[in-house]
Amino acid sequence: MKEIKTNVMRILDREKVAYTTHEYPHGKEAVDGVTVASLLGQNPEHVFKTLVTKGSKNYYVFVVPVAEELDLKKCARSVGEKSVEMIHVKDITKVTGYVRGGCSPIGMKKPYPTTFHATAENIPRIIVSAGKIGAQIDLSPADLIRLTNGQTADIVK
């Protein structure tokens, strides 16, 4: 049976980045990231969620471990803004091209400034959404940060 590739996987293939895919059972609705980590049998410190915010100048992407919560003040400082706020759920698809629960830091409609929580530098593999609910990709954090032109910072509470 042929694997159905997401746009994220096609980008990784084109860039010759090694990755592994993981699938988990799901309904039509997204489940929280800690549940995803559990369904995958993975350490929640290695499974990251992708969150999108808006500042006065731009949209910003923050990627943090699934059990953590963004500290919006730290996030704003990390991107040189006075403040940032989470975008509304109804705007996720319009801004990113992805649905809630299937948002990946790779392959958004536009390349937005992306910041990973600092712990991403200290783990051997990072797992993020493959661009659809029920699919995750597992790859080197260094490759992911490079592909997104990302930076790292302490951005959680």
Protein Blocks (a to p, Z undefined) as FASTA:
>chain_A
ZZdddfklmmmmmnopacddddddddfbdcdfklmmmmnopafklpccddddddfkbccd
ddddfkbccdfklmmmmnopabdcdddfklmmmmnopaehiacfehpabdcdddddfklm
mpfbdcddehiahiacdddfklmmmmnopacddfbZZ
